[in-house]
């Protein structure tokens, strides 16, 4: 299994957010996050923030935003160790976000909301890469 952390989804992955959007069931996004040691802003500003600190600004905004649209941050925790398996480098944080539906997540992926855009720059500055895995509850 090859694993590649990315900051942005590719075209095919983006397209997936807009397919099968008639399903109004919640989705859970498993986020495996790796931070830069020091935040790096596109505009070149000087900062003393670590990547984690910069990303936290974005995460706090998203936590509030998720609640406003009927979702929630289910889990946000530091990675301590790899208990089974093998990977070159561990992620720093695992987070699970519950979205009301894939459609709502897609609608909120590229908003023009100035508050979101302000927070998003901190995501880019702090995040070295991530894996996002879409999951759905198993209803037995």
C-alpha positions, 0 to 999 in steps of 0.5 A: 500500500502506497501512502501519499499525504496531500494538502489538496484533493486531485480532480477525481477526488473533488469530483467524488464530492459531487457524485451521489449527492442525493444521499442525505445520510451523514458522512464521517471524514477521517483526517490524518494530519501532518503539520509543518514544523513552522507555518509558511504563509503564501503571502510571505509574512513572517510568523513565529507560529508552528504549523500546528498552531496555524492549523489550529486557527483553521480547525477552531473556525471549522469546528464552529462552522460544522456546528452551524450546518448541523455537523460536528467535530467528533474526535480530535486527538494526537497520534501517540504511536503506531500499534500495528503495521508500518509507515515511514512517518506518523501523522501528528493528529487524527480528527473525525468530522461528521458532515450532515451529508456529502452534498453539504460537505461539497457545498462547503468545500469552496465557499466565498465566505470571507471568514472561511477564506481568512481561516483557510490560509492558516490551513495551508500555512500549517499543513504539510499533508494529510489523508482524508478518508470518507466513511459512513456509519454501518447500520446493521 
